[in-house]
Every structure is written in C-alpha cells, then in structure tokens.
Amino acid sequence: MTIVRAKEKGNLVVISGPSGAGKGTVINRLLEMNKNLYLSISETSRSIRGQEKNGVEYYFVTKEEFRKRIQDNIYLEYAIYNSNYYGTPKDRINEMLNKGIDVILEIEIQGAVKVKELIPDALFIFIMPTSLKELKKRIIGRKTETQEKVVERFKRAYQEINEASKYNYVVVNDEVEKAAMKVNSIIHAEKCRVDRIEEIYLNNLEEEIHELLIDKDFNNLEREIGWKRIF
C-alpha cells in the first residue's frame, strides 16, 4: 500500500525578476530539464521586438483588444508596465493544472501580487541579477531601447529588486545552468511539503502492520513490507 498520496493537481509557479535579470533564459533551460512544466504565454499590447514571434514570447494584441478582453474576464491577472498591458489568460492554465502539470507564469511584480491574493498557495520565485552593474550591462546590451527607455528600465529594475521579499524564494542568476537547477529543485521540494499532500494512510497502515505481526514471523514481515531491520 502507498502510504502517501500527493495531490493530483499541478502547482502554479510564478517567476518574476527585473528586466535584464535573465529570467526568460533560465525558464527556457528549466523547461528542458523538467518535462512536467507548461509555460503560460501572456498577452501584451506592446510592439514586437527584434526576432520575437506572435504566440512564442507573447500573444500580441492591440490596447483596444486587451481592454475588451478585460471586460470579458479572460485574464487571471493583468497589469500595466511601461505604458503597456500584460495579462495572463486563465482557461489554459486551469486545464494544465487539472492534468497534474505544473504551470509557470513569467509575470511582472504587479501581476504576481494579484495572483498571490487569488491563489496564496502558488509558488513564488524571484530571479535576481548578480549585481546592479551586471544588470545595467544586460539592459544596455539589448540595443532595442532608446537611452531614455534604458534609464527608465534601470530605475524600474532597482525598485523591483526591493520587492523580492514578497516572494517565497530568491534565485541569483550567476550562471543559467545553476540557476535553472535551483529553480527545478525548489519546484520538486515543494511537492514534498505536508500541506501539498492529499492524504497519508497512517491508520490503515497501522492495522496492516498489526495483522502481519500476528500472522507472520519477522523474516516474512520484512519481505512483505520491504523494510530493512533497524536492530
């Protein structure tokens, strides 16, 4: 008999971090490591950057379309970031969770706070850069923003780092492989928490052992339940 039965529903994993922290790269490596993960693709009203493709990094919609979808209650959460809308459609998330698949939300801090209010038992992980100097280097290195936008992003990133205490875990992205392994370990460890276990069959197990002790000698008992002697 199995003593512990884990919950069949998947866990919701919220990952945030300042612009330039490399959270997208860490998540991509994480998805390669853990095949029981689904990355929820958010919708945004911002313009496509560089080599981005619709339906890969984001679903790109107009501001008018986004506002209409807010009225239709499509989103689990949504937020305004740098004058653009970002939102998480909820239907696909619920479908994956009910299948036992863990769902990753890569969202801004505003959205993460809203999710925490709605789903307090979700797992919240903050990806941190190694230093502000490295963060500035990464933001400038994108070469997709004007100087004014770069300054705005850096100031915003500094403010976001001060919000890390709202999360359950902080992972420093010094190396992508190490950071992804840490996040993966956190996800697995969370499944072992007592409050995430569906049921523990202690009463039934006690009765089963009692019957075996009466009817079997200790050698047979050892073979029956597969335990090693401890004395």
C-alpha positions in Angstrom: 0.0 0.0 0.0 1.2 3.5 -0.8 1.5 5.5 2.5 1.5 9.0 0.9 -0.7 10.2 -2.0 0.3 13.5 -3.5 -2.2 15.9 -4.9 -3.1 15.1 -8.5 -3.4 18.8 -9.4 -0.3 20.6 -10.7 1.3 23.6 -8.9 1.2 27.2 -10.1 4.8 28.6 -10.2 5.1 32.4 -10.5 8.5 33.6 -11.7 9.4 37.3 -11.7 12.5 39.4 -11.8 13.8 42.8 -13.0 14.2 43.5 -16.7 17.7 42.1 -17.7 17.9 39.5 -14.9 17.8 36.7 -17.5 14.6 35.1 -16.2 13.5 34.1 -19.7 16.8 32.3 -20.4 16.5 30.5 -17.0 13.0 29.4 -17.7 13.9 28.1 -21.2 16.6 25.9 -19.6 14.2 24.8 -16.9 11.6 23.6 -19.5 14.4 21.4 -21.0 15.1 19.9 -17.6 11.6 19.3 -16.4 9.0 17.9 -18.8 6.1 18.3 -16.4 6.1 22.0 -16.9 3.9 24.2 -19.1 4.9 27.8 -19.7 1.8 30.1 -19.8 2.1 32.6 -22.7 0.9 36.0 -21.7 -0.8 38.6 -23.8 0.6 42.1 -24.2 -0.3 45.3 -26.0 3.3 46.3 -26.6 5.0 46.1 -30.0 7.0 43.1 -31.2 10.8 43.4 -30.5 13.6 42.1 -32.7 13.1 38.4 -33.6 10.0 37.9 -31.4 7.1 35.9 -32.8 3.5 36.1 -32.0 2.5 33.1 -29.9 6.0 32.3 -28.8 7.2 35.0 -26.4 3.8 36.7 -26.1 0.5 36.9 -27.9 0.5 40.4 -29.2 -2.8 42.3 -29.2 -3.9 46.0 -29.5 -4.8 48.0 -26.5 -8.4 48.1 -27.6 -8.4 44.3 -27.9 -6.8 43.9 -24.5 -9.4 46.3 -22.8 -12.2 44.3 -24.4 -10.7 41.0 -23.0 -10.5 42.6 -19.6 -14.3 43.3 -19.8 -14.8 39.6 -20.8 -13.0 38.4 -17.7 -10.4 36.5 -19.8 -7.4 37.1 -17.5 -6.3 35.6 -14.3 -4.4 38.8 -13.7 -3.2 41.8 -15.8 -1.0 44.8 -15.2 0.3 47.9 -16.9 4.1 48.0 -17.3 5.9 50.7 -19.2 2.6 52.0 -20.5 1.6 48.6 -22.0 -0.8 46.0 -20.8 0.3 42.5 -19.8 -2.2 39.7 -18.9 -2.4 36.0 -18.2 -5.3 34.1 -19.9 -6.7 31.7 -17.3 -8.5 29.0 -19.3 -5.4 27.2 -20.5 -3.8 27.4 -17.0 -6.7 25.7 -15.3 -6.7 23.0 -18.0 -3.0 22.2 -17.4 -3.2 22.3 -13.6 -6.1 19.8 -13.7 -4.0 17.4 -15.7 -1.3 17.4 -13.0 1.1 19.6 -15.0 2.9 22.4 -13.2 2.3 25.8 -14.8 4.9 28.6 -14.9 3.8 32.2 -15.0 6.5 34.6 -16.0 4.9 37.9 -15.0 5.7 41.3 -13.6 5.6 42.0 -9.9 2.2 43.8 -10.1 0.7 40.7 -11.6 2.4 38.4 -9.1 0.9 40.3 -6.2 -2.6 39.9 -7.7 -2.0 36.2 -8.2 -0.9 35.8 -4.6 -4.1 37.4 -3.4 -6.2 35.0 -5.6 -4.0 31.9 -5.2 -2.0 32.2 -2.0 -0.6 28.6 -2.2 1.1 29.2 -5.5 4.9 29.1 -5.5 6.6 32.5 -6.0 10.2 32.7 -7.2 12.2 35.9 -7.8 15.2 35.8 -10.2 17.9 38.2 -9.1 20.8 39.6 -11.1 24.3 39.2 -9.7 24.7 42.9 -9.3 23.3 46.2 -10.5 26.4 46.8 -12.6 25.7 43.5 -14.5 22.0 44.4 -14.7 22.8 47.7 -16.4 25.1 45.9 -18.8 22.4 43.5 -19.8 19.8 46.2 -20.3 22.1 48.3 -22.5 23.3 45.2 -24.4 19.8 44.6 -25.7 20.1 47.6 -28.0 16.3 47.7 -28.5 15.6 50.8 -26.5 16.4 54.5 -26.6 18.7 56.0 -24.0 15.6 57.4 -22.2 13.9 54.0 -22.1 17.1 52.3 -20.8 17.3 54.8 -17.9 13.6 54.2 -17.2 14.1 50.4 -17.2 17.0 50.6 -14.9 15.2 52.7 -12.4 12.2 50.4 -12.5 14.5 47.3 -12.1 16.0 48.9 -8.9 12.5 49.3 -7.5 11.5 45.8 -8.4 14.5 44.3 -6.6 13.3 45.8 -3.4 10.0 43.8 -3.8 11.8 40.4 -3.7 10.7 39.9 0.0 7.1 39.3 -1.3 8.3 36.0 -2.9 8.9 32.6 -1.3 12.3 32.1 -2.9 15.1 34.2 -4.4 17.5 32.7 -7.0 20.6 34.6 -8.2 21.2 34.1 -11.9 25.0 34.0 -11.8 25.0 31.1 -14.3 22.0 29.9 -16.2 22.5 26.2 -15.6 22.9 26.6 -11.9 20.0 29.0 -11.6 17.7 26.6 -13.6 18.8 23.7 -11.4 18.0 25.6 -8.2 14.5 26.6 -9.5 13.9 23.0 -10.5 14.9 21.8 -7.1 12.6 24.2 -5.4 9.7 23.0 -7.6 10.3 19.4 -6.7 10.8 20.1 -3.0 7.5 22.0 -2.8 5.7 18.8 -3.8 7.0 17.1 -0.6 5.5 19.7 1.7 2.9 18.3 4.1 0.3 20.8 3.1 0.6 19.7 -0.6 0.0 16.1 0.2 -3.5 14.8 -0.5 -3.6 12.0 2.2 -1.4 9.9 4.5 -2.7 6.5 5.2 -1.5 6.1 8.8 -4.5 4.4 10.3 -4.8 1.8 7.5 -1.0 1.1 7.6 -1.1 0.6 11.4 -3.8 -2.1 11.0 -1.9 -3.8 8.2 1.3 -4.0 10.2 -0.6 -5.3 13.2 -2.1 -8.1 11.2 1.3 -9.0 9.7 2.8 -9.1 13.2 0.2 -11.6 14.3 0.3 -13.9 11.3 3.9 -13.8 10.2 7.3 -14.1 11.7 9.7 -11.1 11.4 11.6 -12.5 8.4 8.3 -12.8 6.5 7.3 -9.3 7.7 10.5 -7.9 6.3 9.8 -9.4 2.9 6.1 -8.4 3.0 6.6 -4.7 3.6 10.1 -4.3 2.1 11.7 -2.7 5.2 15.2 -3.4 6.4 15.9 -4.3 10.0 16.9 -1.4 12.2 18.1 -3.6 15.1 
